[in-house]
Amino acid sequence: MDAKWTPVEDRFKYGVAISNFSSDSSVVIQSALDLVVGETVSILLSIKDWYYGHKLGDNVRGIFPKSYIAIKDHVEEKICGAEMEEPIITKEVTVILREWKTSER
């Protein structure tokens, strides 16, 4: 049975990266989209373990693992992207994780 890419339902169209993903760390995938924890993505298509989409504010499209994404509630579409409803603790954890990541370098 061949798996096919399918459009995602509206409630699954936006997500946030819960872990860094680099195409260098996976099987060589030329169309992979590198993600940094906390980045918001627009999800267009889905297949077994992968999504296809782009980062908000960026038109470069690619694939990324479903396991690296937490689905977000979509509140309101804006011209520059989408505004997401997030608990304050989520924002704080994202800031801390980004700070830890930059301090590793």
C-alpha positions in Angstrom: 0.0 0.0 0.0 1.4 3.4 -1.0 1.0 6.2 1.5 -0.1 9.5 0.0 0.3 13.1 1.3 -3.1 14.4 2.5 -4.2 18.0 3.4 -4.4 18.5 7.2 -7.7 19.6 8.8 -7.9 23.2 9.9 -7.4 22.3 13.6 -4.0 20.8 12.8 -2.7 23.6 10.5 -0.4 25.2 13.1 2.2 23.8 15.4 5.3 24.7 17.4 8.7 22.9 17.4 9.2 21.1 20.7 12.7 20.1 19.8 15.4 21.2 17.4 15.4 19.3 14.0 18.2 19.4 11.6 18.2 17.7 8.2 21.9 16.9 8.9 20.9 14.7 11.9 18.4 12.6 9.9 18.5 10.4 6.9 19.8 12.6 4.0 16.6 14.5 3.1 17.1 17.3 0.7 13.6 18.7 1.3 13.8 18.7 5.1 13.0 21.9 7.0 15.4 22.7 9.9 13.5 23.7 13.0 14.6 25.4 16.3 12.6 24.8 19.5 9.7 27.3 19.8 9.4 28.1 16.1 5.9 28.1 14.8 5.1 26.2 11.6 2.2 26.2 9.2 1.3 22.6 8.3 -0.1 21.9 4.8 0.2 18.2 4.3 0.6 15.0 6.3 1.8 11.5 5.7 2.5 8.7 8.2 5.3 10.3 10.4 5.9 13.5 8.5 4.4 16.9 7.9 5.0 19.2 5.0 4.8 23.0 5.5 6.8 26.1 6.3 7.9 28.3 9.2 5.6 31.3 9.8 7.0 34.3 8.0 9.1 32.2 5.7 8.0 30.7 2.4 10.7 28.0 2.2 8.8 24.7 2.4 9.9 21.3 3.5 9.2 18.2 5.5 9.7 17.7 9.2 8.8 14.9 11.7 5.5 14.9 13.4 7.1 13.9 16.7 8.9 17.3 16.8 5.7 19.3 16.6 3.0 20.2 19.2 -0.2 21.2 17.5 -1.4 24.7 18.5 -4.8 26.3 18.6 -5.2 28.8 15.8 -6.7 32.1 17.1 -6.5 34.7 14.3 -4.9 34.9 10.9 -2.8 38.0 10.4 -1.0 39.3 7.3 2.4 38.4 8.6 1.5 35.0 9.9 -0.8 33.6 12.6 -1.2 34.5 16.2 -1.3 31.6 18.5 -3.0 31.3 21.9 -0.3 30.1 24.3 -0.2 29.7 28.1 2.4 32.0 29.7 4.3 29.0 30.9 4.8 27.8 27.3 6.3 31.1 26.3 8.6 31.1 29.4 9.8 27.5 28.7 10.4 28.4 25.0 12.6 31.4 26.0 14.6 29.3 28.5 15.2 26.5 26.0 16.4 29.0 23.3 18.8 30.5 25.9 20.2 27.1 26.8 20.7 26.3 23.1 22.6 29.5 22.4 24.7 29.0 25.5 25.9 25.6 24.2 27.7 27.2 21.3 
